[in-house]
Amino acid sequence: MDPKVPRSAPQPDPNNWRAYAGLFETTRDITVTVRPVFLENRSSPLEHQFFWAYFIRIQNNGGEAVRLMRRYWRITDSLGRVHEVRGDGVVGQQPMIEPGETFEYDSGTPLTTPSGIMVGSYQMMTDSGHASISRCRPSRSTARTSGSISTEAVAHRPADA
């Protein structure tokens, strides 16, 4: 079998957010859920290239609209190398999330190791000018490769959770 030929592996249902119940954090009525997915077809394990997509769902459980102003992600591979992502909004937007509404987006990150961990936060602003930080629970992702490739994404909760 040619290791450079993409093979298909079963992937989680992108609409099944319940499967990621352990990968959420609620801060001040904002729930952030992170769903990491190993993208086998964009990865090359023999060349130490492991590509991960992450799907984010931000739900406003409060009584006031919030605008997502800034994001921060700290992505660390299994060798301790850190990549930080920060900036205004997400995917070119600073969405307003009304009470009871949800905003979803996806992005990705390459790693040179088969596993890593990402933690992050979002800065939110209400119409009345109150700022808050919504944190993202650490998520650990591990790509398992062998004769047939499978994927696994595991949440590691902090000891004090």
URHUKA-V396953 format. One record per pair of residues at least 24 apart in sequence whose ideal C-beta (glycine too) atoms are under 8 Angstrom apart, sorted by the first residue. I is the first residue (numbers start at 1). GAP is how many residues later the second one is. Records with the same first field share a line. If there is no record, write none. Layout:
BEGIN
I->GAP / GAP
END
This chain:
BEGIN
1->146
3->41 / 42 / 43
4->40 / 42
6->34 / 35
7->33 / 141 / 142
8->32 / 33
9->29 / 31 / 139 / 140 / 141 / 142
10->140 / 141
11->26 / 140
12->25 / 141
14->41
17->40
20->133 / 135
22->115 / 133 / 135
23->114 / 116 / 130 / 132
24->113
25->109 / 110 / 111 / 112
26->35
27->105 / 106 / 107 / 108
28->34 / 96 / 104 / 106
29->31 / 32 / 33 / 34
30->28 / 29 / 30 / 31 / 32 / 36 / 67 / 92 / 94 / 102 / 104
31->26 / 27 / 28 / 30
32->24 / 25 / 26 / 27 / 90 / 102 / 103 / 104 / 105
33->24 / 26
34->84 / 102 / 103 / 105
35->118
36->82 / 103 / 105 / 117
37->114 / 116
38->103 / 105 / 113 / 114 / 115
39->69
40->103 / 109 / 111
42->66
43->100
45->69 / 98 / 100
48->64 / 65
49->61 / 63
50->60 / 61 / 62 / 63 / 64 / 93
51->57 / 58 / 59 / 60
52->56 / 57 / 58 / 59 / 64 / 89
53->53 / 54 / 55
54->52 / 53 / 54 / 55 / 64 / 85
55->49 / 50 / 51
56->34 / 48 / 49 / 50 / 51
57->45 / 46 / 47
58->39 / 44 / 45 / 46 / 64 / 76
59->38 / 42 / 43
60->37 / 38 / 39 / 40 / 41 / 42
61->38 / 39
62->37
63->36
64->35 / 62 / 63 / 64
65->31 / 32 / 33 / 34 / 61 / 62
66->30 / 31 / 58 / 59 / 60 / 66
67->27 / 28 / 29 / 30 / 57 / 58 / 59 / 60
68->25 / 26 / 27 / 29 / 35 / 54 / 55 / 56
69->25 / 53 / 54 / 55 / 56 / 62
70->52 / 53
71->49 / 50 / 51 / 52
72->48 / 49 / 50
73->45 / 46 / 47 / 63
74->44 / 45 / 46
75->34 / 36 / 41 / 42 / 43
76->40 / 41 / 42
77->34 / 35 / 36 / 38 / 39
78->35 / 36 / 37 / 38
79->33 / 34
81->31
83->26
85->24 / 35
90->32
114->28 / 29 / 30 / 31
115->25 / 26 / 27 / 28
116->24 / 25
117->24 / 39
137->24
END
